[in-house]
């Protein structure tokens, strides 16, 4: 049990990559705080992970709001008494280039992806300092190599990487480690929705799989295992890194 009795807040964790991280952390002994806007899905996952036994709770929060974030952290502390890991996973994607993106859309993506990372980290750090805990920011391969029609999204994901490196330097003296995971194509509800929207879903899936040297896309469990490594003492001498979970797709094949 690599996270026995550790307490982890995972934003955007009712489904997708956040769910995968929550499930892996829970299986390794962590008490997990499920955070999402979808109350039904969040409560369901918390129940599966042991809410009745005091091993998980669900908290509905707006990750773009200071008041909501401080309330989230207070609720987690009231429930479990400490905080060891913060996973900033909440995010959203908009498929538009910069010219097509409205100012309101730009602000929405910046707030949802980047401001949320700033706010959650800012208000968690005093508590992580007490436990010498760590922060894991879920960025994207898009933050490293770009993507067509994703100007605002790419900006936020690149921003997460840069901010994480700065935080890793600033808070190393406090024993707080800060690392980044950059997923590629992962089998999530959003990715499956994208496949379904294509004119030829099967052909699109075959094409995307073929772009990966490993011949497939990843799973949310694999993202969870990567986060487990960064959250646990297995990575005690690791801070400021960007860990690609992408099946080699960003290598240029």
Beta strands, then each sheet from edge to edge (+ up, - down):
strand 1: 7-11
strand 2: 31-36
strand 3: 56-60
strand 4: 85-88
strand 5: 134-138
strand 6: 177-183
strand 7: 242-245
sheet 1: 3+ 2+ 1+ 4+ 5+ 6+ 7+
end
